């Protein structure tokens, strides 16, 4: 199964619009809730979400990616994985329900038990939604995602804001998350016509799991490691410290999440369809890295340059301690395209064994750094992410030097012009805070100047990705 450039680009646009729309609404809601709720409320929900995130990895079990990667996956495969997921998710929910009092006792916060039990409902819902997502990804029907995600996000936003205004505190955040995923799932099941059949094949499940289990372990390592920072901060430091740390990640994660998830969703099925043509996969990997870096780098450097004004205006001054974390996360997220493109190339070529080895290597480095820095404060822990980001880039690109003939040095050369232009733009933008006007006007000036500097610089130095995007948009919208 191969896809045309037009279908790939169209689905990339739909996926991007879906992510952008959902994240924009979620971001607006988060801003409203941050102004109403206390940092401690956010610290509490961040702590609980750690456990939910880890268990949600089991929801997929790597089987969703296996369905996308398999050349001849049919309804028997999809139905088998669907029933496996549902049963497994029920078992996971029971596990969380039983152990929630012990988790609450570990953190000396008895109120966490009931919150964990309610928020764990998202595990059950995810088990139902997961295979629909895999079907949409495999068949490139991301237009369906747009409507389900946006509608679910808006409905959840209304529920969360209403509860926050009426004094429900942390339960407003719980309701928002549960409602969001539930509405997403319901609407997706209405709009996507796939339904499970009454068939089940242990042979098919074994075949899919032989590929997927390595991705499962990889995802577990990554999720556990990513959330381990939150666990350590929540246990060793205060809820406020955890809130400022996680809130610093809010904006860069939202921005990069839109672009990165859109590219990630479309890259795997597209690369998998060309998995026997290494040169074609290399071309896709190179273009994905160059184009997405060109888009993400200026957004991250611009956001870093505006960090104080963004937090002060949108979240109020009570959240200003999150500003240093915002800058750190902007730098680390700027290099996400390297991770995404390289890992998708490895998965698409069926090398889930390499994928697992990479995760183990990265986590050994990351855990060592975490253990060395956790004693010196949250900021030192955050700064250590800059080192682990570079180490992870080198590790993720290493196999593709042999598999595709496209190594780390060559990849850096491809993105270097855009990165330098973005850094220059970010420095220029940062001087906007010295303009003697109110913060709102400062921010507007910073945004306008940043866009102008990056576009003019890209044209002046004739950056390849600028003209590539310009040509694609011209063909799409001007020459129909």
PEKA-V774569 format. One record per residue. N is the residue number from 0. PSI is psi in whole degrees, 0 to 359 (* if undefined). BURIAL is 1 if it has 24 or more other C-alpha atoms within 12 Angstrom, else 0. Layout:
n->N psi->PSI burial->BURIAL
n->N psi->PSI burial->BURIAL
This chain:
n->0 psi->121 burial->0
n->1 psi->151 burial->0
n->2 psi->144 burial->0
n->3 psi->160 burial->0
n->4 psi->323 burial->0
n->5 psi->318 burial->0
n->6 psi->321 burial->0
n->7 psi->312 burial->1
n->8 psi->319 burial->1
n->9 psi->317 burial->1
n->10 psi->328 burial->1
n->11 psi->319 burial->1
n->12 psi->315 burial->1
n->13 psi->318 burial->1
n->14 psi->319 burial->1
n->15 psi->317 burial->1
n->16 psi->321 burial->1
n->17 psi->313 burial->1
n->18 psi->318 burial->1
n->19 psi->313 burial->1
n->20 psi->313 burial->1
n->21 psi->315 burial->1
n->22 psi->326 burial->1
n->23 psi->313 burial->1
n->24 psi->316 burial->1
n->25 psi->322 burial->1
n->26 psi->317 burial->1
n->27 psi->316 burial->1
n->28 psi->318 burial->1
n->29 psi->322 burial->1
n->30 psi->315 burial->1
n->31 psi->313 burial->1
n->32 psi->324 burial->1
n->33 psi->330 burial->1
n->34 psi->337 burial->1
n->35 psi->313 burial->1
n->36 psi->166 burial->1
n->37 psi->158 burial->1
n->38 psi->328 burial->1
n->39 psi->322 burial->1
n->40 psi->316 burial->1
n->41 psi->324 burial->1
n->42 psi->321 burial->1
n->43 psi->312 burial->1
n->44 psi->326 burial->1
n->45 psi->323 burial->1
n->46 psi->316 burial->1
n->47 psi->321 burial->1
n->48 psi->334 burial->1
n->49 psi->310 burial->1
n->50 psi->322 burial->1
n->51 psi->318 burial->1
n->52 psi->319 burial->1
n->53 psi->315 burial->1
n->54 psi->330 burial->1
n->55 psi->339 burial->1
n->56 psi->322 burial->1
n->57 psi->336 burial->1
n->58 psi->319 burial->1
n->59 psi->321 burial->1
n->60 psi->17 burial->1
n->61 psi->354 burial->1
n->62 psi->330 burial->1
n->63 psi->314 burial->1
n->64 psi->325 burial->1
n->65 psi->321 burial->1
n->66 psi->321 burial->1
n->67 psi->319 burial->1
n->68 psi->328 burial->1
n->69 psi->130 burial->1
n->70 psi->318 burial->1
n->71 psi->34 burial->0
n->72 psi->132 burial->1
n->73 psi->190 burial->0
n->74 psi->335 burial->1
n->75 psi->318 burial->1
n->76 psi->311 burial->1
n->77 psi->317 burial->1
n->78 psi->319 burial->1
n->79 psi->314 burial->1
n->80 psi->323 burial->1
n->81 psi->309 burial->1
n->82 psi->324 burial->1
n->83 psi->315 burial->1
n->84 psi->315 burial->1
n->85 psi->312 burial->1
n->86 psi->317 burial->0
n->87 psi->321 burial->1
n->88 psi->325 burial->1
n->89 psi->317 burial->1
n->90 psi->320 burial->0
n->91 psi->320 burial->1
n->92 psi->317 burial->1
n->93 psi->320 burial->0
n->94 psi->314 burial->1
n->95 psi->321 burial->1
n->96 psi->317 burial->1
n->97 psi->320 burial->0
n->98 psi->357 burial->0
n->99 psi->320 burial->1
n->100 psi->327 burial->0
n->101 psi->323 burial->0
n->102 psi->319 burial->1
n->103 psi->321 burial->1
n->104 psi->324 burial->0
n->105 psi->322 burial->0
n->106 psi->7 burial->1
n->107 psi->39 burial->0
n->108 psi->88 burial->0
n->109 psi->332 burial->0
n->110 psi->346 burial->1
n->111 psi->332 burial->1
n->112 psi->309 burial->1
n->113 psi->325 burial->1
n->114 psi->317 burial->1
n->115 psi->317 burial->1
n->116 psi->322 burial->1
n->117 psi->315 burial->1
n->118 psi->334 burial->1
n->119 psi->349 burial->1
n->120 psi->332 burial->1
n->121 psi->335 burial->1
n->122 psi->316 burial->1
n->123 psi->316 burial->1
n->124 psi->319 burial->1
n->125 psi->325 burial->1
n->126 psi->326 burial->1
n->127 psi->324 burial->1
n->128 psi->332 burial->1
n->129 psi->315 burial->1
n->130 psi->327 burial->1
n->131 psi->320 burial->1
n->132 psi->316 burial->1
n->133 psi->320 burial->1
n->134 psi->316 burial->1
n->135 psi->318 burial->1
n->136 psi->315 burial->1
n->137 psi->322 burial->1
n->138 psi->5 burial->1
n->139 psi->62 burial->1
n->140 psi->50 burial->1
n->141 psi->350 burial->1
n->142 psi->327 burial->1
n->143 psi->320 burial->1
n->144 psi->322 burial->1
n->145 psi->310 burial->1
n->146 psi->318 burial->1
n->147 psi->314 burial->1
n->148 psi->315 burial->1
n->149 psi->316 burial->1
n->150 psi->315 burial->1
n->151 psi->320 burial->1
n->152 psi->319 burial->1
n->153 psi->315 burial->1
n->154 psi->317 burial->1
n->155 psi->325 burial->1
n->156 psi->315 burial->1
n->157 psi->315 burial->1
n->158 psi->316 burial->1
n->159 psi->314 burial->1
n->160 psi->318 burial->1
n->161 psi->314 burial->0
n->162 psi->323 burial->1
n->163 psi->316 burial->1
n->164 psi->333 burial->0
n->165 psi->18 burial->0
n->166 psi->23 burial->0
n->167 psi->353 burial->0
n->168 psi->231 burial->1
n->169 psi->336 burial->1
n->170 psi->338 burial->1
n->171 psi->320 burial->1
n->172 psi->323 burial->1
n->173 psi->312 burial->1
n->174 psi->321 burial->1
n->175 psi->314 burial->1
n->176 psi->315 burial->1
n->177 psi->316 burial->1
n->178 psi->318 burial->1
n->179 psi->306 burial->1
n->180 psi->322 burial->1
n->181 psi->315 burial->1
n->182 psi->321 burial->1
n->183 psi->311 burial->1
n->184 psi->315 burial->1
n->185 psi->313 burial->1
n->186 psi->323 burial->1
n->187 psi->322 burial->1
n->188 psi->333 burial->1
n->189 psi->320 burial->0
n->190 psi->331 burial->0
n->191 psi->127 burial->1
n->192 psi->357 burial->0
n->193 psi->137 burial->1
n->194 psi->144 burial->0
n->195 psi->143 burial->1
n->196 psi->166 burial->0
n->197 psi->62 burial->0
n->198 psi->150 burial->0
n->199 psi->132 burial->0
n->200 psi->113 burial->0
n->201 psi->328 burial->0
n->202 psi->316 burial->0
n->203 psi->319 burial->1
n->204 psi->318 burial->1
n->205 psi->318 burial->0
n->206 psi->314 burial->0
n->207 psi->321 burial->1
n->208 psi->331 burial->1
n->209 psi->330 burial->1
n->210 psi->317 burial->1
n->211 psi->334 burial->1
n->212 psi->328 burial->1
n->213 psi->323 burial->1
n->214 psi->325 burial->1
n->215 psi->310 burial->1
n->216 psi->320 burial->1
n->217 psi->313 burial->1
n->218 psi->323 burial->1
n->219 psi->314 burial->1
n->220 psi->315 burial->1
n->221 psi->314 burial->1
n->222 psi->317 burial->1
n->223 psi->317 burial->1
n->224 psi->314 burial->1
n->225 psi->317 burial->1
n->226 psi->349 burial->1
n->227 psi->326 burial->1
n->228 psi->316 burial->1
n->229 psi->320 burial->1
n->230 psi->316 burial->1
n->231 psi->314 burial->1
n->232 psi->317 burial->1
n->233 psi->327 burial->1
n->234 psi->317 burial->1
n->235 psi->332 burial->0
n->236 psi->195 burial->1
n->237 psi->167 burial->1
n->238 psi->326 burial->1
n->239 psi->318 burial->1
n->240 psi->316 burial->1
n->241 psi->321 burial->1
n->242 psi->315 burial->1
n->243 psi->322 burial->1
n->244 psi->310 burial->1
n->245 psi->326 burial->1
n->246 psi->330 burial->1
n->247 psi->333 burial->1
n->248 psi->345 burial->1
n->249 psi->303 burial->1
n->250 psi->311 burial->1
n->251 psi->323 burial->1
n->252 psi->321 burial->1
n->253 psi->315 burial->1
n->254 psi->307 burial->1
n->255 psi->327 burial->1
n->256 psi->320 burial->1
n->257 psi->306 burial->1
n->258 psi->313 burial->1
n->259 psi->316 burial->1
n->260 psi->323 burial->1
n->261 psi->312 burial->1
n->262 psi->317 burial->1
n->263 psi->315 burial->1
n->264 psi->323 burial->1
n->265 psi->328 burial->1
n->266 psi->313 burial->1
n->267 psi->305 burial->1
n->268 psi->326 burial->1
n->269 psi->312 burial->1
n->270 psi->321 burial->1
n->271 psi->327 burial->1
n->272 psi->343 burial->1
n->273 psi->21 burial->1
n->274 psi->339 burial->1
n->275 psi->355 burial->0
n->276 psi->91 burial->0
n->277 psi->323 burial->1
n->278 psi->320 burial->0
n->279 psi->319 burial->0
n->280 psi->321 burial->1
n->281 psi->316 burial->1
n->282 psi->317 burial->0
n->283 psi->317 burial->1
n->284 psi->313 burial->1
n->285 psi->313 burial->1
n->286 psi->320 burial->1
n->287 psi->316 burial->1
n->288 psi->312 burial->1
n->289 psi->313 burial->1
n->290 psi->314 burial->1
n->291 psi->324 burial->1
n->292 psi->320 burial->1
n->293 psi->326 burial->1
n->294 psi->320 burial->1
n->295 psi->319 burial->1
n->296 psi->312 burial->1
n->297 psi->327 burial->1
n->298 psi->317 burial->1
n->299 psi->315 burial->1
n->300 psi->325 burial->1
n->301 psi->318 burial->1
n->302 psi->320 burial->1
n->303 psi->319 burial->1
n->304 psi->334 burial->1
n->305 psi->10 burial->1
n->306 psi->312 burial->1
n->307 psi->316 burial->1
n->308 psi->321 burial->1
n->309 psi->311 burial->1
n->310 psi->315 burial->1
n->311 psi->317 burial->1
n->312 psi->315 burial->1
n->313 psi->322 burial->1
n->314 psi->350 burial->1
n->315 psi->163 burial->1
n->316 psi->343 burial->0
n->317 psi->343 burial->1
n->318 psi->5 burial->1
n->319 psi->331 burial->1
n->320 psi->347 burial->1
n->321 psi->348 burial->1
n->322 psi->313 burial->1
n->323 psi->323 burial->1
n->324 psi->324 burial->1
n->325 psi->315 burial->1
n->326 psi->316 burial->1
n->327 psi->314 burial->1
n->328 psi->329 burial->1
n->329 psi->318 burial->1
n->330 psi->317 burial->1
n->331 psi->319 burial->1
n->332 psi->339 burial->1
n->333 psi->333 burial->1
n->334 psi->10 burial->1
n->335 psi->326 burial->1
n->336 psi->327 burial->1
n->337 psi->316 burial->1
n->338 psi->310 burial->1
n->339 psi->309 burial->1
n->340 psi->315 burial->1
n->341 psi->317 burial->1
n->342 psi->323 burial->1
n->343 psi->324 burial->1
n->344 psi->318 burial->1
n->345 psi->316 burial->1
n->346 psi->317 burial->1
n->347 psi->329 burial->1
n->348 psi->9 burial->1
n->349 psi->14 burial->1
n->350 psi->60 burial->1
n->351 psi->340 burial->1
n->352 psi->318 burial->1
n->353 psi->321 burial->1
n->354 psi->315 burial->1
n->355 psi->317 burial->1
n->356 psi->321 burial->1
n->357 psi->316 burial->1
n->358 psi->319 burial->1
n->359 psi->315 burial->1
n->360 psi->316 burial->1
n->361 psi->321 burial->1
n->362 psi->330 burial->1
n->363 psi->315 burial->0
n->364 psi->311 burial->1
n->365 psi->316 burial->1
n->366 psi->323 burial->1
n->367 psi->316 burial->0
n->368 psi->318 burial->1
n->369 psi->315 burial->1
n->370 psi->325 burial->0
n->371 psi->332 burial->0
n->372 psi->344 burial->0
n->373 psi->343 burial->1
n->374 psi->351 burial->0
n->375 psi->12 burial->0
n->376 psi->163 burial->0
n->377 psi->323 burial->1
n->378 psi->321 burial->1
n->379 psi->320 burial->1
n->380 psi->320 burial->1
n->381 psi->316 burial->1
n->382 psi->331 burial->1
n->383 psi->340 burial->1
n->384 psi->333 burial->1
n->385 psi->320 burial->1
n->386 psi->313 burial->1
n->387 psi->333 burial->1
n->388 psi->314 burial->1
n->389 psi->317 burial->1
n->390 psi->318 burial->1
n->391 psi->323 burial->1
n->392 psi->313 burial->1
n->393 psi->317 burial->1
n->394 psi->315 burial->1
n->395 psi->329 burial->1
n->396 psi->344 burial->1
n->397 psi->310 burial->1
n->398 psi->328 burial->1
n->399 psi->349 burial->1
n->400 psi->326 burial->0
n->401 psi->316 burial->0
n->402 psi->319 burial->1
n->403 psi->351 burial->1
n->404 psi->35 burial->0
n->405 psi->89 burial->1
n->406 psi->181 burial->1
n->407 psi->316 burial->1
n->408 psi->317 burial->0
n->409 psi->322 burial->0
n->410 psi->319 burial->1
n->411 psi->320 burial->1
n->412 psi->324 burial->0
n->413 psi->323 burial->1
n->414 psi->350 burial->1
n->415 psi->313 burial->1
n->416 psi->317 burial->1
n->417 psi->322 burial->1
n->418 psi->314 burial->1
n->419 psi->316 burial->1
n->420 psi->320 burial->1
n->421 psi->319 burial->1
n->422 psi->316 burial->1
n->423 psi->315 burial->1
n->424 psi->317 burial->1
n->425 psi->321 burial->1
n->426 psi->315 burial->1
n->427 psi->316 burial->1
n->428 psi->322 burial->1
n->429 psi->333 burial->1
n->430 psi->349 burial->1
n->431 psi->338 burial->1
n->432 psi->347 burial->1
n->433 psi->358 burial->0
n->434 psi->128 burial->0
n->435 psi->62 burial->0
n->436 psi->173 burial->0
n->437 psi->158 burial->0
n->438 psi->322 burial->1
n->439 psi->317 burial->0
n->440 psi->320 burial->0
n->441 psi->314 burial->1
n->442 psi->317 burial->1
n->443 psi->316 burial->0
n->444 psi->318 burial->1
n->445 psi->317 burial->1
n->446 psi->313 burial->1
n->447 psi->314 burial->0
n->448 psi->318 burial->1
n->449 psi->314 burial->1
n->450 psi->315 burial->1
n->451 psi->314 burial->0
n->452 psi->316 burial->1
n->453 psi->317 burial->1
n->454 psi->313 burial->1
n->455 psi->320 burial->0
n->456 psi->320 burial->1
n->457 psi->321 burial->1
n->458 psi->319 burial->0
n->459 psi->317 burial->0
n->460 psi->8 burial->0
n->461 psi->57 burial->0
n->462 psi->131 burial->1
n->463 psi->315 burial->0
n->464 psi->329 burial->1
n->465 psi->313 burial->1
n->466 psi->331 burial->0
n->467 psi->312 burial->0
n->468 psi->318 burial->0
n->469 psi->317 burial->0
n->470 psi->319 burial->0
n->471 psi->314 burial->0
n->472 psi->322 burial->0
n->473 psi->317 burial->0
n->474 psi->323 burial->0
n->475 psi->319 burial->0
n->476 psi->343 burial->0
n->477 psi->342 burial->0
n->478 psi->39 burial->0
n->479 psi->* burial->0
